[in-house]
Amino acid sequence: RKALEHPGCQLSGYLMVDRVPGNFHIQARSKSHDLVPSKTNVSHEVHELSFGEPYIRRVLKNDPDRKALSTLPIDIDNKLWPMDNYAYVIHDLHQAHHHYLKITSTNFDYKGRELRIYQILEQTQTVMYEEDVTPEAKFQYDLSPISMLYTTSSRHWYDYLTSVMAIIGGSFTVVGFLESYIHILSNIGKPQRR
């Protein structure tokens, strides 16, 4: 029933791309039909869009207690898959969405081995087209030269003890300075004993 209400094409698959900036386009074309460019609507819904190895996405998505993501910031999900399950609808003629993606590689430890995932910073804008040009959904991506590394390490008990002692010693030193300055200021103008 849903397909009858919103007829259109369904596109699924994956692309193998090099680690260089690039783009891909989704455009309506047909060898057996004539399309009117001014009436073409390229509204689309992204069910899944990610970069990197597919098995890493499955591991992270199917981890109910978030052990795989425990070494990463809490809101990392929003940066790994920001376009998932999002509809980009065009209401006017001669328009299409263009998506600009900045990809940052992120390394983290998972069960003793280092995994690489990719964070996506996504910006989308609606672009106007000429009446005789068929609109297309455009995805342009650029890989950041910066890579992030998340590690976890625990502190030894003696590091904690050293920090506590430093705080206590620093407090005594500051109190000693304040006491000596107060003593000096209170003795200004008083005759000194010999």
Beta strands, then each sheet from edge to edge (+ up, - down):
strand 1: 22-27
strand 2: 44-46
strand 3: 86-88
strand 4: 95-110
strand 5: 113-128
strand 6: 136-150
sheet 1: 1+ 6- 4- 5+
sheet 2: 2+ 3-
end
